[in-house]
Amino acid sequence: MEIANTRCLAFAMLMVAIILISGSHEVSAQCQASVPALISQCSKFVQKAGPKIPPSADCCAVVKGIDIPCVCNLITKAIENIISFEKVVYVGRTCGLTIKSGTKCGSYTVPPSRF
């Protein structure tokens, strides 16, 4: 039962994020096209609930292909309410991305790296 509830929550988060992001008409098609893959492969690693866990190889493959500034421009308060940006930065850096401190993603400002 718990697994079914977790899957339903993940699917609901995916749908909410896609709907919210799809409403951003000023965003390039290439950036918007990467969002569903990003959500489907990485959402469980950036949810506010639960511990910080290393991302999967599939998540990293998607993360390495995204345009971070473009995706960060899509972030709304509603999205900020369902994902942990501390975990987002952790996933990105764990996957080998250089995410500079001071980068803005929604209202979140990336802190200095602790690695």
C-alpha positions in Angstrom: 0.0 0.0 0.0 2.8 2.4 0.9 4.5 1.8 -2.5 1.2 2.6 -4.3 0.9 5.8 -2.3 4.5 6.8 -3.1 3.9 6.2 -6.8 0.7 8.1 -6.8 2.4 11.1 -5.1 5.3 11.0 -7.6 2.9 10.9 -10.5 0.9 13.7 -9.1 4.1 15.8 -8.6 5.1 15.0 -12.2 1.7 16.2 -13.5 1.7 19.3 -11.4 5.2 20.3 -12.5 4.4 19.6 -16.2 1.3 21.7 -16.0 3.0 24.6 -14.2 6.0 24.5 -16.6 3.8 24.2 -19.7 2.2 27.5 -18.8 5.5 29.3 -19.3 5.1 30.4 -22.9 8.3 32.4 -23.0 10.5 29.3 -22.5 12.3 27.7 -25.4 10.9 24.4 -26.8 14.3 22.7 -26.2 14.3 23.6 -22.5 10.6 22.6 -22.1 11.3 19.3 -23.8 13.9 18.3 -21.2 11.6 18.8 -18.3 9.4 15.6 -18.5 12.6 13.4 -18.6 14.1 15.4 -15.8 11.0 14.9 -13.7 10.5 11.2 -14.5 14.1 10.3 -13.8 15.0 12.6 -10.9 11.8 13.5 -9.0 12.4 11.0 -6.3 15.8 12.4 -5.5 14.6 16.0 -5.1 11.3 15.6 -3.2 11.2 17.6 0.0 10.2 14.4 2.0 12.8 11.8 2.7 16.5 11.7 3.0 19.1 13.0 0.6 20.1 10.0 -1.6 22.6 9.8 -4.5 20.9 10.1 -7.9 20.7 7.1 -10.3 22.7 6.9 -13.5 19.5 7.5 -15.5 18.9 10.7 -13.5 22.5 11.9 -14.1 22.2 11.2 -17.8 19.2 13.5 -18.0 20.7 16.1 -15.7 23.9 16.3 -17.8 21.8 17.3 -20.8 19.8 20.1 -19.4 20.2 23.9 -19.7 20.3 24.9 -16.1 19.6 28.6 -16.5 16.7 27.8 -18.8 15.1 25.3 -16.4 15.7 27.6 -13.5 13.7 30.2 -15.3 10.7 27.8 -15.2 10.7 27.5 -11.4 7.6 28.9 -9.7 6.5 29.1 -6.0 4.3 26.1 -6.6 7.3 24.0 -7.8 9.4 25.4 -4.9 6.8 24.0 -2.5 7.2 20.4 -3.7 11.0 20.1 -4.4 14.0 20.6 -2.2 16.5 22.9 -3.9 19.2 21.8 -1.5 18.6 18.3 -3.0 18.5 19.7 -6.6 22.0 21.2 -6.1 23.2 18.0 -4.5 21.9 15.9 -7.4 23.4 18.3 -10.0 26.8 18.4 -8.3 26.8 14.6 -7.6 26.1 14.1 -11.4 29.2 16.2 -12.1 27.6 19.5 -13.0 29.4 22.7 -12.0 26.7 24.8 -10.3 28.2 28.1 -9.3 27.4 29.5 -5.9 25.1 32.5 -6.3 23.2 31.0 -9.1 19.5 31.8 -8.8 16.9 29.1 -9.5 13.4 30.4 -8.7 13.9 32.3 -5.5 16.6 29.9 -4.3 20.2 31.0 -4.4 22.8 28.2 -4.7 25.2 28.2 -1.7 29.0 27.6 -2.0 30.0 24.0 -2.7 31.0 21.9 0.3 32.9 19.3 -1.7 
